[in-house]
Amino acid sequence: MRFEAKLFLYGLLFFIPVGLIYALWSDGEPVGTVGIPLVGGLVGMIGAYFALLARRIDARPEDDEFGEIEQGAGDQGVFSPWSWWPLVIGAAAAVMFLGLAIGFWVAIIGAILGVIGLVGWVFEFSRGQHAH
């Protein structure tokens, strides 16, 4: 995780100065002047999270410069083999973007559908006594 943390933190060192230079060259154009440093802040938050995560977990095979492919073999996590909830979340995102073109009320329907899909996906394997 250290490489990922460095990658994102270097992004922070890139976007903040570029945002300031853009603000000077564009005479304070509001969208880019605010947006580019905000991208730097978001990249910095991700980099800080990865840096904290790198302290808590052991080194992965990807972190070793001389690591072999075989070291990464085995289980990589727990994934649902047949989940329909990502499809529901994708449809909800499509309906929300459609709401930008048609009307705000369509976006509300998409948001409700998205919350249902997200809750279903998170609690897919948490059904108490009947968990599978």
C-alpha positions as CSV (number, residue, x, y, z in Angstrom):
1,M,0.0,0.0,0.0
2,R,3.0,2.3,0.3
3,F,3.3,2.7,-3.4
4,E,-0.4,3.6,-3.8
5,A,-0.1,6.1,-0.9
6,K,2.9,7.8,-2.6
7,L,1.2,7.8,-5.9
8,F,-1.8,9.7,-4.6
9,L,0.2,12.0,-2.4
10,Y,2.3,13.0,-5.4
11,G,-0.9,13.8,-7.1
12,L,-1.6,16.2,-4.2
13,L,1.7,17.9,-4.8
14,F,0.8,18.2,-8.5
15,F,-2.8,19.5,-8.4
16,I,-2.5,22.2,-5.7
17,P,0.3,24.2,-7.5
18,V,-1.4,23.6,-10.9
19,G,-4.6,25.0,-9.5
20,L,-2.8,28.1,-8.3
21,I,-1.1,28.6,-11.6
22,Y,-4.4,28.1,-13.4
23,A,-6.0,30.7,-11.2
24,L,-3.3,33.2,-12.1
25,W,-3.3,32.5,-15.8
26,S,-7.1,32.5,-16.2
27,D,-7.6,35.7,-14.1
28,G,-9.6,33.8,-11.5
29,E,-12.0,31.8,-13.7
30,P,-14.2,30.3,-10.9
31,V,-14.8,26.7,-12.0
32,G,-11.2,25.7,-12.6
33,T,-9.8,27.9,-9.8
34,V,-11.9,26.0,-7.3
35,G,-12.1,22.6,-9.0
36,I,-8.5,21.8,-9.6
37,P,-7.4,22.4,-5.9
38,L,-10.4,20.4,-4.8
39,V,-9.2,17.5,-6.9
40,G,-5.9,17.9,-5.1
41,G,-7.7,17.7,-1.8
42,L,-9.6,14.6,-2.8
43,V,-6.4,12.9,-4.0
44,G,-4.7,13.9,-0.8
45,M,-7.5,12.3,1.3
46,I,-7.2,9.0,-0.7
47,G,-3.4,9.1,-0.3
48,A,-3.7,9.8,3.5
49,Y,-6.0,6.8,3.8
50,F,-3.7,4.6,1.9
51,A,-0.8,5.8,4.1
52,L,-2.7,4.9,7.3
53,L,-3.7,1.6,5.8
54,A,-0.1,0.8,4.9
55,R,0.8,1.1,8.6
56,R,-1.9,-1.3,9.8
57,I,-1.5,-4.1,7.3
58,D,1.5,-6.4,6.6
59,A,3.5,-6.0,3.4
60,R,1.8,-7.5,0.4
61,P,3.6,-9.4,-2.3
62,E,3.2,-6.4,-4.6
63,D,5.1,-4.3,-2.2
64,D,8.3,-6.4,-2.5
65,E,10.5,-5.3,-5.3
66,F,11.8,-8.8,-5.8
67,G,8.5,-10.5,-5.3
68,E,7.4,-13.4,-7.5
69,I,4.0,-13.9,-9.1
70,E,3.6,-17.1,-7.1
71,Q,3.6,-15.1,-3.8
72,G,0.2,-13.6,-4.6
73,A,-1.5,-16.9,-5.3
74,G,-4.5,-17.9,-3.2
75,D,-7.6,-16.2,-2.0
76,Q,-7.8,-12.5,-2.7
77,G,-11.0,-11.8,-0.8
78,V,-14.6,-12.8,-0.5
79,F,-16.8,-12.0,-3.5
80,S,-20.3,-13.0,-4.3
81,P,-20.5,-15.4,-7.2
82,W,-24.0,-14.4,-8.3
83,S,-25.1,-11.1,-7.1
84,W,-27.7,-9.0,-8.9
85,W,-27.3,-6.0,-6.7
86,P,-24.5,-4.3,-8.7
87,L,-26.9,-4.4,-11.7
88,V,-29.5,-2.6,-9.6
89,I,-27.0,0.1,-8.5
90,G,-25.9,0.6,-12.2
91,A,-29.5,0.9,-13.3
92,A,-30.1,3.4,-10.5
93,A,-27.0,5.5,-11.6
94,A,-28.4,5.4,-15.2
95,V,-31.8,6.6,-14.0
96,M,-30.2,9.4,-11.9
97,F,-28.2,10.6,-15.0
98,L,-31.4,10.4,-17.0
99,G,-32.9,12.7,-14.4
100,L,-30.3,15.3,-15.2
101,A,-31.7,15.5,-18.7
102,I,-35.4,15.0,-18.1
103,G,-36.3,16.3,-14.7
104,F,-35.4,16.3,-11.0
105,W,-38.2,13.9,-10.2
106,V,-36.6,11.1,-12.2
107,A,-33.3,11.6,-10.3
108,I,-35.3,11.2,-7.0
109,I,-36.6,7.8,-8.3
110,G,-33.0,6.8,-9.2
111,A,-31.7,7.8,-5.8
112,I,-34.4,5.7,-4.1
113,L,-33.5,2.8,-6.3
114,G,-29.8,3.3,-5.6
115,V,-30.4,3.2,-1.8
116,I,-32.4,0.0,-2.2
117,G,-29.7,-1.5,-4.3
118,L,-26.9,-0.5,-1.9
119,V,-28.7,-1.8,1.2
120,G,-29.4,-5.0,-0.6
121,W,-25.8,-5.4,-1.7
122,V,-24.3,-4.6,1.7
123,F,-26.7,-6.9,3.6
124,E,-26.7,-9.7,1.0
125,F,-25.1,-12.2,3.3
126,S,-26.4,-10.8,6.6
127,R,-29.7,-12.4,7.0
128,G,-29.3,-13.5,10.6
129,Q,-30.2,-17.1,11.2
130,H,-30.8,-17.7,7.5
131,A,-27.5,-16.3,6.2
132,H,-26.0,-18.3,3.3
